[in-house]
Amino acid sequence: MASVLKGKDSKASERMVEVAGHPVGLFNDQLLTTVVKTHFQDIKNKGGVVEHVIYPTRTRGRGVANVTFKEKKGAKNVSRKQKHCQAEKVGPAQFTVSHFGEKVFSSVKAILDLSVFRSQVILESLVTDLTRKIPTLSFSPLEPNGRVSVQGSFLDILRLKETLLLKASSLLEKNRNFISEEKWNSQGPKRDLQRGSNSSESPGSSVPETTRSGETLVLDTDVFLYLKKSRFYESTLKKCHVFCQERVDGEITTICIRNAQQCSHPNNAKLVKALIEEYSLALHFELKKETLLLKGKENRDKRRIKSACEQVSLRYPKVLINFYETHIDIIGSSSDTYLLKKEIMKLIRLKS
């Protein structure tokens, strides 16, 4: 995962192409990755240096690879020639190249309620500190009620979440230490008596942490909805004997993962969190979103567009279509979303 994500930036999608049509089963994954990289770095194909090859992809499976070039002109050059032929020495095969397009989730907006920190820190100083730690995020002025709007990439929002959790944990620990000292000073004689009666209780340990709180994970809502559509999500929960509570709040979804009562492995919730986090991070870079606007259209036209979406989507089982009052989101691999939207627009014109 680290090698795949290295070098990603806000313009990474401009340097990426999707390559489809590789023969499945002819090579193992590692050899096919080498074949693809060698093909595009060949001077005849004008691709230049290839940074990464992801094969197989999460959304398209085997037969499809995502290729990232060092420079965006490499992606442009190979995209001009839609059909490519594999070198004869590795077997005759023809594959198609399409531009990856913009990442689906370039920006996320969230509302933070920092009022919970008011009794412990100066909120203005907290916002200043967060701005310094994550300069790529954009913060609105702090409101009197302690709320602040923040916007940036989803990965930066995740960093913000982790930073705030660490801050809250640190403040909580300081508070516990203070309470423990107060109890020790005020109840010293009693504790001496208890110690004399073979009690093993130590200061500050009378209320142990409970594992019932589970693990919390924050995801982009569109990534979560696509993840939930896949078999991976439900099968992972069932296999690891955990259950999830999900709360959708606009562009962000919070998942609380807890062990089932019959589960004998207390670390399963943590394991599932890591698996979902890794899978969703890969989807974050592979998915693309197309949008069909409904706002301002007559009801007849809206019905026609929705009908076309439902009809065409049957041929694209790996694409997620979300219907909203003002628009329709089409989420999937770069080529699938492009082709599906193209078919929808063609069908709409035929029906009109």
Secondary structure as UniProt FT lines:
FT   HELIX           2..5
FT   TURN            6..7
FT   TURN            10..11
FT   HELIX           12..15
FT   STRAND          16..20
FT   TURN            24..25
FT   HELIX           29..41
FT   HELIX           43..45
FT   STRAND          50..54
FT   TURN            58..60
FT   TURN            62..63
FT   STRAND          64..69
FT   HELIX           72..80
FT   STRAND          83..85
FT   HELIX           88..90
FT   STRAND          94..99
FT   STRAND          108..113
FT   HELIX           114..117
FT   TURN            118..120
FT   HELIX           123..133
FT   TURN            135..136
FT   STRAND          138..139
FT   TURN            144..145
FT   STRAND          147..152
FT   HELIX           154..186
FT   HELIX           188..196
FT   TURN            197..198
FT   TURN            203..204
FT   HELIX           211..213
FT   STRAND          215..220
FT   HELIX           221..229
FT   HELIX           231..239
FT   TURN            240..241
FT   STRAND          242..249
FT   TURN            250..251
FT   STRAND          252..259
FT   TURN            261..262
FT   TURN            266..267
FT   HELIX           268..286
FT   STRAND          288..293
FT   TURN            295..296
FT   HELIX           299..313
FT   TURN            314..315
FT   TURN            317..318
FT   STRAND          320..323
FT   STRAND          327..332
FT   HELIX           334..351
//
